[in-house]
Amino acid sequence: MKLGKLIERIKPLKVVGKNIDEVEVTSVCADSRKVGEGALFIATVGTAVDGHSFIAGCIDNGAVAIVCQKLPSDLSDKCTYVQVADSSEALGLIASAWYGYPSESLTLVGVTGTNGKTTIATLLYKMFLYFGHKAGLLSTVCNYVNLEAVPSTHTTPDPLSLQKLLADMVEAGCEYAFMEVSSHSADQKRIAGIQFDGGIFTNITRDHLDYHKTFDNYIKAKQSFFTSLPKNAFALTNVDDKNGLVMTQCSKANVKTYSVRQIADYKAKIVCDSFEGMELEISNKSVFTQFVGRFNASNLLAVYGACRLLGKEEQETLVALSTMVPVNGRFEAITSPSGYVSIVDYAHTPDALMNVISTINEVKNGDSRLITIVGCGGNRDKGKRPIMAQEAVKASDIVMITSDNPRNEEPMDIINDMLAGLNTEQQKSVMVNPDREQAIKTVMMMAQKGDVVLVAGKGHEDYQEIKGVKHHFDDHEVIRKYMR
């Protein structure tokens, strides 16, 4: 593809070198290690590495064009330089052009928020398959190009991988696509060049402050997604969250609201709740679902509202909702032969943990105990560690603190950060075991008929990351092993 075609939607500050309509580009790279003959290299400024320091090496390896924010002092006559204000944004736009602007051939809906993104995006994908459409999914758990699974490494992939997946969806005949939009991807412009037809806001609570530094920055990153939506898109926001309308206050899109607590465009009420599922009343009609808890009622309502905004009729949407099952690792109930229930949930923020614990306490029998196993990830926001311990102790009968993904930190250092949130008496009553399998085994041996065991934090993950190495570890497998 000609360089001029690739940058036609970008406003360069300066172009140095050959005529952009004469430069033939054979590949587009943001990773200097992948640059070969005929490549266009886009030098982005990352959180750890500045791509500008690799420009000279890329030219030596055959790059014919460079997109950058800062022009090198020593310019090569072998290369054409395109200077831009923001090379991260340029990367998204160029990636989109390289793959033929695939999002413009799809009806694409993005889901953002701290909790609920995976559930809502996955259910929308499954709903539209149920309706008879070909659809795609971009999520934390797994990506899907219609029915073909593509392993997921990030909530939102890098721009080139993202555009390639969207292009694959178009080629496979997909009409719809649903994707999780992380705060990192919005802040890093990974979604630049994508045309969204709708956006959904779930909620926002403390998370990722190791990256965003302040909660206000975190809010602004999420908000930027809705501000970028075009006029003909919809913005569906949860007004049960105090920041629900803050998200959409600068949006040009058609703003609609949903709520399980107050007046909104889409409203739901929980009629009854159990570990087998709950009955909801949506638009004055009753529907039984296999989901549990108020937070899931909110998630299902967002799915319902999005389906209606995408043109689906009320009755067919409610019927489809009744067929849906929980997403892997999101409030999954496993019943033991001896009569206690284990819940596997991805809750890894204080708010998510609080929601899951409160839901269990609302549903379980009054005499039953709640035993909670919880940990925190290493090399992430340390400030939430004591809060996670507080939330666990506050409403659980027994708490076991263990490892999550310690990454490059010592497991006991993480655990001690969590224990710092508890007073002396609380610390005495909490069990500690940094070995997650042994922690689960201990609790399984303690559980009695009627008890509920919550294994929080890892959900769908089938690994544990220790010292940079991912070891196979699946909470589901360990629970079933010791249930026997």
N, C-alpha and C positions, 0 to 999 in steps of 0.2 A: 504494500500500500504506500502511496506517496505521502511524504511527511505533511504536505499541505492539507491533505484530506484528514489526516489524523488529528491535526490541531485546529480544524475549522471552527470548533466551538470554544476555543480558548482565545483570550485577548493577550497576546504576548507583549511584554514591555519592550523587548528588543530581539531582533533576529540577526545573527552574525554568521556569514558563510554562504553556501550555495543557495540558489533559489529553492524554496521549500517545495515547489511543485515539480522539481526535478530529482529530489532526493528519494530514492527507493528504500523503504524500510522492510526488512524481512522478519523482524521479531521486536517485541516490546518488553523491556525488562526494568524492574525496579531493584533487582538483586544483581549486583555487579558480578557475582560468580557465574551468572547465566548468560552474560554478554558474549556474543560471537559476531562473526562477519555480518554486516548489514543491520545491526541492532540499533534500536532507539533506546537509550538509557535515560531514565528519569531519576534524578538525584533528589531524594526526599530527606528531610531532616527528621530523623527518628528520635525516640526517647533515649536510646543508648548510642546510636551510631548516626553520623551525618554522611549521607550518600555523596556529598560533594567531594569528599576526600578520595573517592574512588574514580573520579572522572578520567584522570590521565590513564589509569590502568585500563579502563573500558575502551578508550580510543586505541590503545595499543592492541587490544583484543578484537578490534574491528568495528567498533561502534561508528555509525555514520552520522548520528544526530544525538544531541544531548539536550534535555529539558532540565533547567535548573533555576534556582532563585538567585544565586550569585555566580556571575561569570568568572571563570578562572582568569588569573592574571596573564597566563601564558596560553594563548589560543592556538589551536592546531588548524592548519589549512585542510586537513583530512576530514574535518567534521563541521556540521552546522549546529550552531548553538541557539536555543530558544530560551530566552529569559522570561520567567513568569513571576507573579507576585506570590503564588502559593503552589509549590510543586506537588504537594499531596493532593490538592484539589485537581490539578492538571492530570495527575496519574489516573484518577477516577474517570475523568472526561475522555482521556486518550484510550483507556482500557475499554470504555463503552464504544468508542468509535472503531477500535480494532476488531471487536466482535459484532459490529453491525447494529449498535444501539438495541440490544435484545429486550430491555425492559419496556420499550415502546411497542413491542409485539405481544406483551403480556398484560393481564390485569393483575397488578402487583400491590400487595398490602404489607406494610411493615408494622411490627409490634414492638413497642419499647416500654420500659419500666423496670423496676428492680425485681419484682417477683411476677410469675404468671406468664412470661413471654413464651416459654416453650410449650406450655399447655395450650395457650390460645392459638399460636401459629400452627401447632400440630393438629389440633382439632379442626381448624379451618381447612387445612389440607385434606384431612380425612372426610370432612363434610362434603367438599366439592368432588372428591372421588365418588362418594355416595350418590351425589346428584348426577353422576354420569360424565363428569368433565375430566380431562387430563389436567393434572396439576403438579406443581413443584413445591418443595419445602426446603428452606434454609434455616437450620436450627442447631442448638447446642448439642442435642443428642445425635442427630444424623441428618444428612441432606438427602433429598429424594428428587430425582428427575423422573417424573411420573411415578412408576412403581420401582424404579431402579435405585437402590440405596448407594449413597456415596458417603464414605466416612467423613465425620466432621472433626476439625481440630480447633476451631474458634467459633464463638457465637456468631460473629460476622466475619467471613473470610477477607483476605486482602483483595484489593480492587480487581486485579487480573484474574484471580481464582473465582471471585464473585461473578464477574462478567462472563467468564467461561461457563460457569454453572447455569447462568441465565440463558446463555446462547444454546447450551445443550437442551434446556427445557423447551426453547422455541423449536429447535430441530426435532425434538420428540413429539411435537404437536400440542404442548401444554397451552391451555388458555389462561390459567390462573397460576399465581405463585404467591407464597406466604413466607415471610422471613422475619426472624428476630433481628432487631436493630439495637446493638449494644451502645452504651454511652461512649466507649472507646472508639467505635467505628464512626459515630457521629462527630466526635471531637477530632479524629484523625482524617476526616474527609473520605473515609473508605466508601461511603455511599454516594459520593459525588458522581454525577453522570447517570444516576438511576432515576427513572421516572416512576414515582409512586402514584397509585390511584386511590390509596387510602392509608391512614395511619391510626393505630390504636395505642392508647396510653393505659397501662394497668395500675401502677402505683409507684411511689418513690419513697424509699427509706435509705438509711445509711448503708453505703456499699462503695467499694472501689476508691476509697479516699486515699489509698496508697498512691493512686494515679492522679485523681482530680484535686487532691489536697484539701479542698473545702466542699461542703455540701452544696453551697451556692454554685460552684463550678459544675458540680455533678448535675444539678437541676438545669443549668444553662445548656449543657451538652445534650440532654434529653430534649429540651425545648427547641433546640436548633433544628431537630428533625421535623417538627410540626411547622416551624416558621418557613421551612423550605418547600412544603407541600404546595402544589399548584392550586388554582382556583377551582378546577373541576374535580378535585379529589375530596374525600371526606376525612374528617379528623374525629374519631370516636374516643371520648375521654371519660374516665371514671371520676365522677363528682363526689364519691365517698372519700376520695383522697383530697386533702386540703390543697394540694398543688394541681389538681385535675384541670381547673380552668386556667391556672397559670401557664400550663403547657401550651394551651391553644390561643392565648391572648393576642399573639402577633401573627396567627395563622391566617392565610388567605383562603384556606379550605372551608368546606361546609362542615361546621362544628356540630356534632351531636353528642348527647350525654347518656351514660348508663349508671344505674345505682341499685343497690339492694337495701338502701336506708332512707332515701328521700325521693322527691319528685324529679323525674328525668325523662328523656325521650324513650328510653328502654328501662323497664322496671321489673324486678323479680322479688319474690317472697318465698322463703323456705317454709313449706307446709310441715314436713317431718324429715328427720335426719337419723341415719343409722350407719354402721360400718358397711352395710350392704349397698347403701346408696341413699339418695334423698329425693323427695318429691318437691318440685318447684312449681310456683305459679308465675307464669310469664304471660303478659298481655291477657290476664284473666283466664288463662287456660292452664290446666294441670299437665305436668310432664314428669315422669319418673326417670331419674338418671342414675348411673352407676358411680357417681362422684359423691364426696362427703365434704361438708363444711362450708361456712360462709364465703371463704376466699374462693372456693371452687364455684359457688353460686355466682360470684362476681365474674369469674373467668368464663363460665358458660353463657352468661348474659352478654359479655363482650362478643363472643362467637355468634350468638343469636343476632345482635345488633349489626355486626359486620355482614352477615348473610343477607339480612333485610336490605342493607344499604347497597349490597351488590346485586339486588334485584330478585332475591328468592322470596317465595310466598311464605306467609306465617305458618301455615299448617305443615308444609313440607319441611320447613326448618325445624319445627318442634319434633316431628317424627324422626328426622335425622339425628337430632340431639339425643333422643332416647336410646339410640343404638350405639352411641360413643362409649368408649372405655377409657380409664385413666391412662395417662402417658407414663411410660417407663420411669420409675423412680420418683413419681409425684403422688404422694399419699397412697402408696400401694399396700394393701392389707394382705398379710399371709397368716392364715389361721393354723395353729399347732394342733396335733392330735390330742393334746392334753387340755385344750380349751382356752388358751390365751392367744392374743392377736399381736402380731408384729407389724408395725407400720414403717415402710422404707420411704424416706422423703429427702429431697435435695436441699431442704432448708439450711442455708448457710449464712443467713443474715439474721440479726436480732428480731426484726419484724416477721420474717418468714417463720422462724422458730416459734415465736409467740402465737402466730396464727394457727400453726399446726397443733401446738400444745392445747390451746384454748378449744380448738375443734374437738380434739380427743376427749377433753374433760366434759364438753357439752354432750357428747354422744355416749360415752362409756357408762356403765352402771355405777351408782353411787359408792358401792363398797369396793369396787375394783381399784387396783393401784396403777398409776402411770409410772413406768420406769423409762427414763430418757438417757440415751447414749449420745454424746455430742462431742465434737472437737472443732478446731479451727485450722484453716490452711496456713502453711508457712509462707513467708515472703509476700504477705498481703497486709491489708489494713489491720494494724495491731490494736487500734483503738476500739474495735468492736469485740475483741476477745473477752474482756471482763463483762461486757454487756451480754454476750451470749451465755456465759455461765450464770449470770443473774436471772435471765429469762428462763433458763432450764430449771434452776432451783426454785424459782418463784411459784411454779404451779405443778411440779412433779413430786411424786412421793419418794422416789429414789433417783439419783443422778450418777451416771458413770461418765467421767471425763476421759477422753482418749485422743488418739491421733486422727487427723483427717488426711490431708496431703501435706506432710511436713516440708516437702520440697528441700531447700538447702538449710533449713533451721533444725536445731535439736528439738525433738518432740517434747521433752520436759520443759524447755524454755517456753514453748507455746502454751503448754498446760499451766505453767506457773503464771503466765500472763492472764489466763482465764481465771485462775484461783484468786488472783489479786482483786477481782471484783466481788469476792465473798468475804463476809466477816469470819471471825475465828470459829464460831459455832457452826456456821454453814460449811466451812472447809472440813470440819471434823465429820460431818454427815455425808460428804461427797466421796464416792469411790474414784480412784484414779488407776488407770492402766494404760501406758503409752502403746501397748501392743493391741491394735484394733480387733484382731481376731479373738484374742484372749478376753478382751473386754466384752465382746458380744457373747462369747461362750459363758462367761461368768453370769451375765444377766439372764441368758436363756436357762441356766441351771436354777436361778432364783425365781423365775416367773411361775406363777400359779394360775389355776383356772380362773378366768375372768379378767386377769391382768392385761394391760396393753403395754407393749414394749415399743418405744419410738427409737428408730435408728436413723439419726439425722445427719445431713451434711453432704453425703456423696451421691445418693439417689441412683441415677442411671450409670454413673461411672463404674467401669470394670477394672480399675487400676488404682494403685496407691503410688504417688510420686515421692521418692525418698532419695535425697542426694543426687537429683538430676536424672534418676532412672525410674521408669514406670514399671512397677511390678503388678502382675495380675492380682486383682482383689475386687470381689463383687459382694456387696452386703447381702444380696439375695441368696447367693450360694452359701455364705457363711451361716446365715440365719437358718436355712433349711438343713444344713449339716448338723447343727447342734439341736435343732428341734427333734431330729430323729433319735 
